[in-house]
Amino acid sequence: MKLSGVRVVDLSQFMPGPMLASNLADHGADVIKVEPLSGDAARGPLESDSEFFVALNRGKRSIALDLKHPDGLAIARKLIDAADIVIESSRPGVAARLGIDYDTVSRTHARLVYCSLTAFGQTGPLSQVPAHDPVIQAMAGTLPRDERGAPVTSGASLAALAGSLTALSAVLMALLHARETGEGDFLDISLYDAALTVQPHLTSHALNPVAGDIVATAHGGNAIALLAAYQTADSQWLCLGGRELDFATNLLTPLGRPDLIDVAVGPAGAAQAELRAFLTATFLTRTLSEWLAWFEGRRVSVAPVLSLREALAHPHTQARQMVSADAAGRQHVGSAIRFQREPAQPILSIPAIGEHTAEILDTLGYAAEHIAALDAAGVIRTQNAPRRHSVMPSPAS
């Protein structure tokens, strides 16, 4: 696979860093997840693996260390010295206090790619602010609003997703450079910065306002009539997804309102009130299935609004092999990175806390007696539980 032989030390917790590391593991990287003795907080109460943890940590090896103990730190340093990539997500300054920050470790490991994934980055007035996704989106102007204009804090973790995928791109670019030149790099990836980049169709207007221009945003409830969801007669929803002239023509002409085509492709907001009212009333006259049949062959960008469960069960999802099942029957979402040669081969095992501690320390040269002593002293945590789930995925039924 593309990343076979690449060694990753994953010091991160929660979502963005583990998601980045999981993507690397899916394509062959050896990812060592460094956890506190109590485990990643995402595991949930009573150290039981939550679905959240399972989705983000498959295929990794777990070592449990007390990084506040000198011997635990010494182990972490040895792991980092042998790694190609380090991922960490602690608040700025924490890694430096522990002595495992990039400036320190790169003195003896020039080729290291070191990625820090934080809410607001290493610099700036917000750098020390603790925040999860809704707060980051609120600050970045991407928090969606309902039809009344009220902020909505549920939905996809957009900032975390954007930050993780931005970091994936950055890590791979830096890894390529390190292989060519022997020179690694420090990556300061801010989820806030990433969130600022996800609306390029709106940021240009926001940065360069034109007198009289109405900025169409997601903050105002269906500001663009042909980029909105409408309820059908059976209380289902369909979503229109294109405002180009041909889409508007193909929709409004057979509906008997060609006079609204110019409105549909014109300014958003209040200027489209009549069009939105017409579409709202029209789509309430038939069921979702009736409308989807009506749209067949009309070349209009439209889709039913599905639940996540419905989307995962959709024939297209299955055809793309985006869902796999392990030997225990648990289903997993596949990799969206698709190579013709050497495709992803996710390992669907989920590590127990410290399941691989002894194995990893053995490869670092620690004798069995030393490992046992560190375990007894509470510096490390070993776990002899068997790997959970199968090693290789099989297509889900």
SELO-483874 format. One record per residue (C-alpha): residue in three letters; x, y, z. Coordinates in steps of 0.001 Angstrom, whole numbers, padded with zeros to 6 digits, always signed. Layout:
# SELO-483874
ALAXYZ ...
END
This chain:
# SELO-483874
MET+000000+000000+000000 LYS+001020+003600-000519 LEU+002117+004223+003076 SER+003633+000847+003944 GLY+006737+001433+006053 VAL+005569+004852+007287 ARG+005585+005060+011085 VAL+003144+007370+012849 VAL+002957+008315+016526 ASP-000555+009503+017305 LEU-000631+011539+020520 SER-003991+013082+019709 GLN-007443+012498+021170 PHE-011079+013125+020266 MET-011712+013572+016506 PRO-009426+015548+014124 GLY-006073+013952+014970 PRO-007356+010381+015299 MET-009259+010781+012024 LEU-006060+011915+010302 ALA-004136+008974+011759 SER-006909+006548+010791 ASN-006718+007714+007169 LEU-002975+007038+007219 ALA-003510+003589+008776 ASP-006071+002659+006111 HIS-003335+003042+003501 GLY-000648+001022+005225 ALA+000969+003277+007829 ASP+001914+001717+011164 VAL+000076+003973+013611 ILE+000971+003787+017297 LYS-001714+005428+019408 VAL-000230+006843+022610 GLU-002933+006957+025264 PRO-002983+008032+028904 LEU-003314+005162+031360 SER-007067+005820+031511 GLY-007336+005719+027711 ASP-008448+008246+025108 ALA-011343+010298+026481 ALA-013311+009342+023364 ARG-013502+005728+024571 GLY-016345+006745+026843 PRO-017249+005842+030424 LEU-015961+002686+032068 GLU-013316+002468+029318 SER-015837+000874+026983 ASP-015191+001673+023356 SER-017801+004121+022118 GLU-018912+004089+018501 PHE-017123+007436+018204 PHE-013829+005890+019286 VAL-014286+002819+017097 ALA-014885+004944+013997 LEU-011652+006883+014476 ASN-009129+004376+015776 ARG-009308+001175+013760 GLY-006093-000470+012690 LYS-003895+001279+015252 ARG-001672-000171+017956 SER-002221+001191+021461 ILE+000465+001966+024018 ALA-000616+003451+027357 LEU+001896+005774+029042 ASP+002050+008250+031900 LEU+003705+011162+030125 LYS+004115+013028+033421 HIS+006555+010370+034602 PRO+010170+010651+033358 ASP+010217+007006+032269 GLY+006949+007465+030374 LEU+008373+010516+028633 ALA+011542+008612+027774 ILE+009432+005963+026035 ALA+007520+008639+024138 ARG+010800+010188+022986 LYS+012017+006830+021694 LEU+008777+006341+019798 ILE+009069+009815+018268 ASP+012718+009270+017335 ALA+011675+006197+015337 ALA+008663+007866+013672 ASP+008167+009538+010320 ILE+005097+011468+011484 VAL+003903+012735+014874 ILE+000345+013970+015428 GLU-000602+015856+018585 SER-003611+017896+019653 SER-002790+019327+023068 ARG-003222+022995+023853 PRO-000307+025160+022640 GLY+002582+024966+025090 VAL+001740+021579+026617 ALA+004060+019562+024366 ALA+006882+022034+025035 ARG+006433+021690+028803 LEU+006725+017932+028396 GLY+009775+018262+026156 ILE+008217+016525+023158 ASP+007505+019614+021053 TYR+008847+019948+017513 ASP+011659+022360+018377 THR+013014+019877+020920 VAL+012606+016571+019105 SER+013654+017871+015674 ARG+017156+018645+016970 THR+017915+014949+016769 HIS+015318+013997+014151 ALA+015555+016413+011228 ARG+013320+014340+008912 LEU+010355+014333+011285 VAL+006964+015615+010094 TYR+005258+016974+013208 CYS+001611+018001+012994 SER-000133+019968+015736 LEU-003909+020035+015299 THR-005605+022553+017583 ALA-008801+024568+017687 PHE-007284+027980+016923 GLY-003634+027313+016131 GLN-000371+027983+017924 THR-000531+031782+017670 GLY-003121+034548+017925 PRO-005421+035812+020680 LEU-007615+032693+020616 SER-004795+030149+020701 GLN-005388+029195+024349 VAL-009175+029026+024103 PRO-010481+025479+024608 ALA-013158+024686+022042 HIS-015031+021935+020301 ASP-016625+022163+016870 PRO-019699+024374+017533 VAL-017603+027088+019167 ILE-015028+026997+016356 GLN-017768+027217+013723 ALA-019423+030063+015612 MET-016168+032033+015503 ALA-015451+031096+011867 GLY-018849+032162+010531 THR-019848+028675+009384 LEU-022426+027760+012041 PRO-025641+027079+010106 ARG-028903+028854+010911 ASP-032499+027763+010635 GLU-035230+029527+008670 ARG-035658+032005+011534 GLY-031989+032885+011506 ALA-031283+031081+014792 PRO-027895+029286+014977 VAL-028052+025487+014780 THR-025351+023631+016699 SER-026108+020095+015560 GLY-025000+018392+012369 ALA-021634+017523+010872 SER-018481+018572+012734 LEU-017436+020733+009819 ALA-014435+022422+011440 ALA-013016+019130+012709 LEU-013529+017426+009363 ALA-012026+020307+007395 GLY-009101+020537+009805 SER-008385+016825+009677 LEU-008453+016665+005877 THR-006351+019826+005630 ALA-003850+018199+007962 LEU-003867+015011+005875 SER-002909+017004+002779 ALA-000251+018929+004679 VAL+001271+015828+006278 LEU+001573+014033+002950 MET+003139+017092+001273 ALA+005634+017414+004124 LEU+006375+013675+004041 LEU+007118+013853+000312 HIS+009463+016795+000898 ALA+011187+015013+003800 ARG+011833+011968+001656 GLU+013304+014074-001115 THR+015401+016418+001015 GLY+015800+014857+004466 GLU+014162+017945+005948 GLY+010967+017555+007970 ASP+008638+020328+009120 PHE+006262+021560+011796 LEU+002626+021842+010732 ASP+000486+024297+012690 ILE-003018+023243+011618 SER-005909+025230+013061 LEU-009478+023923+012793 TYR-010549+027569+012769 ASP-008309+028342+009794 ALA-009651+025307+007948 ALA-013253+026334+008622 LEU-012552+029760+007135 THR-011671+028091+003815 VAL-014783+025929+003329 GLN-017023+028618+001829 PRO-014983+030004-001089 HIS-018193+030958-002889 LEU-019015+033325-000014 THR-015679+034520+001343 SER-014887+036532-001776 HIS-018088+038529-001307 ALA-017440+038930+002400 LEU-013898+040178+001826 ASN-014686+042312-001208 PRO-018217+043689-000796 VAL-019741+045539-003726 ALA-022208+048328-003130 GLY-025732+046998-003437 ASP-024598+043385-003625 ILE-026556+040857-001580 VAL-024305+038170-000163 ALA-026033+034803-000350 THR-025182+032787+002724 ALA-026446+029754+004518 HIS-027449+032124+007296 GLY-030926+033216+006473 GLY-033023+030213+005645 ASN-033217+029330+001957 ALA-031591+032556+000749 ILE-031094+030882-002653 ALA-034343+029276-003745 LEU-032758+026634-005992 LEU-030271+025625-003281 ALA-032828+024720-000637 ALA-034898+021876+000802 TYR-038686+021689+000435 GLN-041260+019537+002174 THR-043458+017198+000168 ALA-047064+016067+000708 ASP-046006+013042+002773 SER-043879+015162+005153 GLN-040646+014053+003455 TRP-038092+016472+002014 LEU-036336+016975-001291 CYS-033401+019261-001913 LEU-032679+021359-004992 GLY-028964+021709-005659 GLY-028284+023867-008726 ARG-029151+027420-009696 GLU-027610+027466-013191 LEU-029794+028711-016049 ASP-030377+025262-017546 PHE-031473+023828-014199 ALA-033849+026744-013618 THR-035270+026407-017118 ASN-035720+022634-016854 LEU-037580+023031-013563 LEU-039718+026112-013959 THR-040826+025698-017580 PRO-042686+022387-017054 LEU-044078+023778-013793 GLY-045667+026570-015792 ARG-043637+029459-014365 PRO-040984+030380-016951 ASP-041454+033957-015776 LEU-039530+033035-012611 ILE-036402+031791-014411 ASP-034705+035184-014285 VAL-035560+035416-010593 ALA-034053+031984-009959 VAL-030680+032933-011453 GLY-030761+036488-010131 PRO-029944+037992-006729 ALA-030646+035855-003690 GLY-032534+036775-000560 ALA-035712+038840-000570 ALA-035678+039122-004371 GLN-036505+035401-004555 ALA-039400+035469-002081 GLU-042037+034831-004756 LEU-040051+031917-006188 ARG-039559+030336-002773 ALA-043274+030681-002006 PHE-044176+029080-005343 LEU-041812+026151-004853 THR-042947+025650-001253 ALA-046586+025423-002296 THR-045859+023338-005390 PHE-043802+020630-003699 LEU-046507+020169-001064 THR-048887+018922-003769 ARG-047200+015521-004306 THR-045366+012893-002295 LEU-041607+012548-002398 SER-041742+009419-004563 GLU-044118+011142-006972 TRP-041798+014119-007292 LEU-038725+011946-007798 ALA-040592+010149-010609 TRP-041561+013531-012088 PHE-037918+014669-012074 GLU-036704+011608-013994 GLY-035052+012712-017237 ARG-035544+016438-016635 ARG-031892+017293-015866 VAL-032565+019153-012632 SER-030178+018914-009694 VAL-032389+017358-007018 ALA-032242+014622-004383 PRO-034272+013255-001507 VAL-033090+014345+001941 LEU-031921+011104+003547 SER-031109+010231+007120 LEU-027588+009007+007783 ARG-028873+005456+008156 GLU-030650+005717+004800 ALA-027548+007154+003137 LEU-025364+004321+004413 ALA-027847+001755+003128 HIS-028239+003410-000275 PRO-027357+001242-003313 HIS-024782+003808-004433 THR-023015+003580-001074 GLN-022926-000194-001423 ALA-021761-000031-005038 ARG-018881+002215-003988 GLN-017983-000342-001274 MET-018079+002396+001338 VAL-019322+000039+004059 SER-017483-003046+005293 ALA-018230-005522+008044 ASP-015796-007202+010406 ALA-015965-010782+011656 ALA-018101-009744+014617 GLY-020660-008162+012319 ARG-019890-004542+013234 GLN-020063-002343+010148 HIS-017519+000355+009315 VAL-017391+003237+006847 GLY-014657+002727+004274 SER-011971+005067+002987 ALA-012995+007877+000644 ILE-009445+007910-000777 ARG-009654+005570-003742 PHE-006581+004389-005635 GLN-006724+002127-008673 ARG-003426+000621-007601 GLU-002832-000313-003968 PRO-006267+000695-002659 ALA-006970+001177+001025 GLN-007102-001971+003112 PRO-008552-000879+006452 ILE-007672-003097+009386 LEU-010878-003222+011374 SER-009373-004208+014734 ILE-009950-001742+017577 PRO-007128-001704+020143 ALA-007808-002091+023844 ILE-006081+000423+026100 GLY-002396-000517+026117 GLU-003056-003684+024153 HIS+000249-003326+022310 THR+002329-001689+025047 ALA+004507-004718+025717 GLU+004854-005509+022010 ILE+005953-001956+021171 LEU+008365-001704+024099 ASP+009902-005006+023060 THR+010663-003522+019617 LEU+012269-000527+021367 GLY+014649-002881+023193 TYR+012981-003049+026623 ALA+013478-006370+028416 ALA+010449-008235+029732 GLU+011553-007597+033328 HIS+011835-003859+032693 ILE+008377-003798+031080 ALA+006907-005623+034070 ALA+008560-003183+036474 LEU+007221-000161+034572 ASP+003761-001732+034574 ALA+003900-002379+038313 ALA+005052+001204+038934 GLY+002098+002630+037009 VAL+004263+004197+034308 ILE+002715+002091+031556 ARG-000374-000045+031162 THR-000258-003388+029431 GLN-003253-005258+028133 ASN-003166-008841+027027 ALA-006693-008817+025613 PRO-006939-010274+022105 ARG-007443-008019+019125 ARG-011098-007278+018575 HIS-012750-007876+015207 SER-011161-009306+012103 VAL-007934-008152+010528 MET-009258-007566+007024 PRO-012619-006119+005974 SER-015223-008041+004053 PRO-018015-006500+001986 ALA-021081-005823+004098 SER-024265-007559+003161 
END
